[in-house]
């Protein structure tokens, strides 16, 4: 099978309400191993259930979740059961899931690197992502991925194949996001073969859900598109992108992506420190009918309310950069479920309700 026609993509997109939600991990998870492993899962799922109810009350109808290969590989049967229960938990709140496989946001294999292991998960307080030394810091070496091990690369392909095959007709899954930020962490030279294989596997299965892979190197919308990202754009049914930049920067990028003639979804946004705000971005996404998934929801162990460590490093090198460290970076709610800013939540609810009325009345922008 080949990429969907533009007509099929728009028919799919216009048949459902405006997609709006967040990149979701329960606040009691230190990382994605914590989210998916057997240890503590019942407690983690209970937290997710409570927070997904809050997401629905906020006006969200979808979440983006990143799977963890090592948990599937080491706890296969249990993972498959837990993943299904997670989908069920979201679905009972009227929330669909965008599912992500590959991920190039990886630190290098240096003196700070530690092998991924199941069990109790360590985290450092005060650092974005809960780790002092992480992919959110600035580094020059290529990030390390388990895909770099040939035998594990083949297992990754089996992982993608089994999960898509199992859920190819599942209404609880809204979309397959095959690879998060391909080429990040200086991994461009080694990722293309894996990205191609992921798309090949998914096209062979031919799920009812569309495929996507985000365009993410968006600091300059006029910059040339890399070979890796051009491949992602050319093979995606629905165009997705990441942008933590300003309102104007997003408008310039949206204008560029519109020339592709397909529906557009922003699968990562909200960086208050970088002037990417709910007040400006959410109404823009509504007006343009661009699906949107902000990063983070309830502040917790993963600490994505903290700036990227690389942002601190950039400021220390040049204090004149325009960063507002008085604001949370991501996340919409405090640990007690009070909003970080109640006016943000009021705005989200208002525009979500408007979008649902549009859909009910057959209004397609």
C-alpha positions in Angstrom: 0.0 0.0 0.0 1.1 3.6 -0.6 0.4 6.9 1.1 -3.2 7.9 1.4 -4.5 10.2 -1.3 -5.1 13.8 -0.2 -8.9 13.2 -0.6 -8.8 10.2 1.7 -6.8 12.1 4.3 -9.3 15.0 4.3 -12.2 12.6 4.4 -10.8 10.9 7.4 -9.9 14.2 9.1 -13.2 16.0 8.5 -15.2 13.0 9.8 -14.2 13.5 13.4 -14.2 16.4 15.8 -11.1 18.7 16.0 -8.3 16.7 17.6 -6.9 18.4 20.8 -5.1 16.8 23.7 -1.6 16.4 25.2 1.4 14.2 25.3 0.5 12.1 28.3 2.3 10.4 31.1 0.8 9.9 34.5 2.3 12.3 37.1 3.6 9.4 39.2 5.7 8.0 36.4 9.5 8.9 36.4 9.8 7.8 32.8 8.2 5.5 30.2 9.5 2.4 31.8 7.5 3.4 34.8 4.5 4.0 32.6 4.4 0.5 31.0 6.2 -2.0 33.2 4.5 -4.5 35.6 6.0 -3.0 38.8 3.6 -0.4 40.1 1.3 -0.6 37.1 -2.0 -0.9 39.0 -1.2 2.3 40.9 0.0 4.0 37.7 -3.1 3.1 35.9 -5.3 4.4 38.7 -3.4 7.8 38.5 -3.8 7.8 34.7 -7.6 7.1 35.1 -8.0 10.1 37.4 -5.9 12.4 35.2 -7.6 11.3 32.0 -10.9 12.1 33.6 -9.4 15.6 34.2 -8.2 15.7 30.6 -11.8 15.0 29.3 -13.2 17.7 31.7 -10.6 20.1 30.3 -12.0 19.5 26.8 -9.4 17.1 25.4 -10.4 14.1 23.2 -7.0 12.5 22.4 -3.6 11.9 23.9 -0.2 11.1 22.4 1.6 8.2 24.1 5.2 6.9 23.5 5.7 3.2 23.9 8.8 1.7 25.5 10.4 -1.1 23.6 12.4 -2.6 26.5 9.2 -3.3 28.4 7.6 -5.1 25.5 10.8 -7.0 24.9 11.2 -8.2 28.5 7.6 -8.5 29.6 5.9 -9.2 26.3 2.6 -10.7 27.3 2.1 -8.4 30.3 2.9 -5.4 28.2 0.3 -6.3 25.6 -2.3 -6.7 28.2 -1.3 -3.5 30.0 -1.3 -1.5 26.8 -4.8 -2.7 26.0 -6.0 -1.7 29.5 -4.4 1.7 29.0 -6.3 2.2 25.7 -9.5 1.1 27.5 -9.0 3.6 30.3 -8.5 6.5 27.9 -11.5 5.4 25.7 -13.9 5.3 28.6 -13.3 9.0 29.0 -13.8 9.7 25.3 -10.1 9.9 24.6 -8.3 8.3 21.7 -4.6 7.6 21.6 -1.9 8.5 19.1 0.7 5.8 19.4 4.5 6.5 19.0 7.2 3.9 18.4 10.7 5.1 17.5 12.3 8.1 19.3 15.6 9.8 18.5 15.6 12.1 21.5 18.4 10.1 23.1 21.6 11.0 25.1 25.0 9.8 23.9 26.6 6.6 25.3 29.2 8.4 27.4 30.2 8.4 31.1 26.7 9.6 32.1 24.8 6.9 30.2 23.2 4.0 32.1 21.5 1.0 30.5 17.8 0.9 30.6 16.5 -1.5 33.2 13.1 -2.5 34.5 12.4 -2.0 38.2 12.5 1.0 40.5 13.2 4.1 38.3 15.6 6.8 39.5 14.8 10.4 38.9 16.6 13.7 39.7 14.5 16.6 41.1 14.8 19.9 39.3 15.5 18.6 35.8 13.3 18.4 32.7 12.5 14.8 32.2 13.7 13.9 35.7 17.3 13.3 34.7 20.3 15.6 35.2 22.1 14.1 32.2 19.7 13.6 29.4 18.8 14.3 25.8 17.6 17.7 26.9 21.1 18.8 27.5 23.4 20.1 24.8 25.9 17.6 23.5 27.9 17.0 20.3 28.1 13.2 20.2 25.4 11.1 18.5 22.7 9.8 20.8 22.6 6.1 21.5 19.6 4.0 20.7 18.9 0.3 21.2 18.2 0.3 17.5 22.0 0.6 17.0 22.3 -3.1 18.1 21.5 -5.2 15.0 19.7 -8.0 16.8 17.6 -5.5 18.8 16.8 -3.6 15.6 15.1 -6.7 14.3 13.2 -7.0 17.5 12.1 -3.4 17.1 10.7 -4.2 13.8 8.7 -7.2 15.3 7.5 -4.8 18.0 6.1 -2.3 15.5 4.6 -5.1 13.4 2.8 -6.9 16.3 1.3 -3.8 17.8 0.0 -2.3 14.6 -1.3 -5.7 13.4 -3.1 -6.3 16.7 -4.7 -2.8 16.7 -5.0 -2.1 13.0 -8.8 -1.8 13.2 -9.0 -0.4 16.8 -11.1 2.8 17.1 -9.3 3.6 20.4 -6.2 4.4 18.3 -6.5 7.5 16.2 -3.2 7.5 14.5 0.2 5.8 14.3 3.1 8.3 14.8 5.9 6.0 13.7 9.0 7.8 14.8 9.5 10.8 17.2 11.8 13.4 15.8 13.9 11.3 13.4 17.4 12.5 13.2 17.5 14.3 16.5 20.5 13.9 18.8 22.8 13.9 15.7 21.3 10.6 14.6 20.4 11.5 11.1 23.0 9.2 9.4 21.7 6.1 11.1 17.9 6.6 11.3 16.8 6.6 7.7 16.9 2.8 7.4 14.8 2.3 10.5 12.3 5.0 9.5 11.9 3.4 6.1 11.4 0.0 7.7 8.8 1.2 10.1 6.8 2.8 7.2 7.3 -0.4 5.2 5.9 -2.6 8.0 2.9 -0.3 8.6 2.0 0.0 4.9 2.1 -3.8 4.6 -0.4 -4.1 7.4 -2.6 -1.3 6.0 -4.3 -0.1 9.2 -7.5 1.9 9.1 -5.7 4.6 11.0 -3.4 7.1 9.2 0.4 7.1 9.5 2.5 10.2 10.3 6.0 11.2 11.3 6.6 14.8 12.5 8.6 17.5 10.8 10.4 19.0 13.8 13.5 21.0 12.8 11.4 24.1 12.7 13.4 27.0 14.2 13.6 28.5 10.7 10.6 27.7 8.4 12.7 28.9 5.5 15.5 26.5 6.1 16.0 23.5 3.7 14.2 20.3 4.7 16.6 17.4 5.5 16.4 14.2 3.5 15.1 12.4 6.5 12.3 14.8 7.2 11.4 15.0 3.5 11.0 11.3 3.5 8.7 11.6 6.6 6.6 14.3 4.9 6.4 12.4 1.6 5.2 9.2 3.3 2.8 10.6 6.0 -1.0 10.4 5.4 -1.5 13.3 7.8 1.2 16.0 8.2 2.5 16.5 11.7 5.0 18.9 13.1 6.6 20.1 16.4 7.1 23.7 17.3 7.9 25.3 20.6 8.5 28.7 18.9 6.6 31.9 18.8 3.2 32.6 17.4 4.7 34.3 14.3 7.1 31.4 13.8 4.2 28.9 13.9 2.2 31.0 11.4 5.2 30.9 9.0 5.6 27.2 9.4 1.8 26.5 9.0 1.9 28.5 5.8 4.7 26.3 4.5 3.1 23.0 5.5 -0.3 24.0 4.0 1.4 23.8 0.5 1.4 20.0 1.0 -2.4 20.0 0.7 -3.0 17.6 3.7 -4.5 18.0 7.2 -2.0 19.2 9.7 -1.4 18.3 13.4 1.0 19.8 15.8 2.1 16.9 18.0 4.3 18.9 20.4 3.9 22.5 21.5 3.6 24.7 24.6 6.9 26.2 25.8 5.9 29.2 27.9 9.5 30.1 28.6 10.0 30.4 24.9 6.8 32.5 24.4 4.8 29.6 23.0 1.6 30.0 25.1 -1.9 28.6 25.4 -3.4 32.0 25.0 -1.9 32.5 21.5 -1.4 29.0 20.1 -4.7 27.2 21.1 -7.0 29.7 19.3 -4.7 29.6 16.3 -4.9 25.8 16.1 -8.7 26.0 16.4 -9.0 28.7 13.7 -6.8 26.7 11.3 -8.3 23.3 12.4 -4.8 22.1 13.2 -4.9 19.2 15.6 -2.8 19.9 18.7 -1.1 17.9 21.5 0.7 20.1 24.0 3.5 18.5 26.0 2.6 17.4 29.5 -0.5 17.5 31.6 -0.2 17.1 35.4 3.2 18.1 36.9 4.9 15.2 38.5 8.1 13.1 38.7 8.9 13.7 35.0 9.1 17.4 35.7 8.5 18.9 32.3 7.5 22.1 33.9 11.2 22.7 34.2 13.1 24.2 31.2 15.2 21.9 29.0 18.6 21.7 30.6 19.9 22.8 27.2 18.0 26.1 27.7 19.8 26.7 30.9 23.1 26.0 29.1 22.2 28.4 26.3 21.4 31.1 28.9 24.6 30.6 30.8 26.5 31.0 27.5 24.5 34.0 26.5 22.3 35.8 29.1 20.8 38.0 26.4 18.7 35.2 24.9 15.0 35.8 25.2 13.8 33.2 27.7 11.3 33.8 30.5 12.4 31.6 33.4 9.6 32.8 35.6 7.1 30.6 33.8 6.6 26.8 33.7 7.8 25.3 30.5 5.2 22.6 29.9 2.2 21.0 31.9 -1.2 22.4 32.5 -2.0 21.3 36.0 -0.3 21.4 39.4 0.1 18.1 41.4 -3.1 18.9 43.3 -5.0 19.2 40.0 -5.4 22.9 40.3 -4.6 24.6 37.0 -1.2 26.2 36.6 -3.2 29.1 35.2 -7.0 28.9 35.4 -7.4 31.3 32.4 -5.6 28.8 30.2 -8.1 26.0 31.1 -11.0 28.4 30.6 -9.7 29.2 27.1 -9.1 25.6 26.2 -12.6 24.6 27.3 -14.2 27.4 25.4 -12.5 26.7 22.1 -13.0 22.9 22.5 -16.7 23.5 23.0 -16.8 25.7 19.9 -15.1 23.0 17.9 -17.6 20.4 19.0 -20.4 22.7 18.0 -18.7 23.2 14.6 -18.5 19.4 14.1 -22.1 18.8 15.2 -23.3 21.4 12.7 -21.2 20.1 9.9 -18.8 23.0 9.7 -15.5 22.0 8.2 -12.8 24.7 7.9 
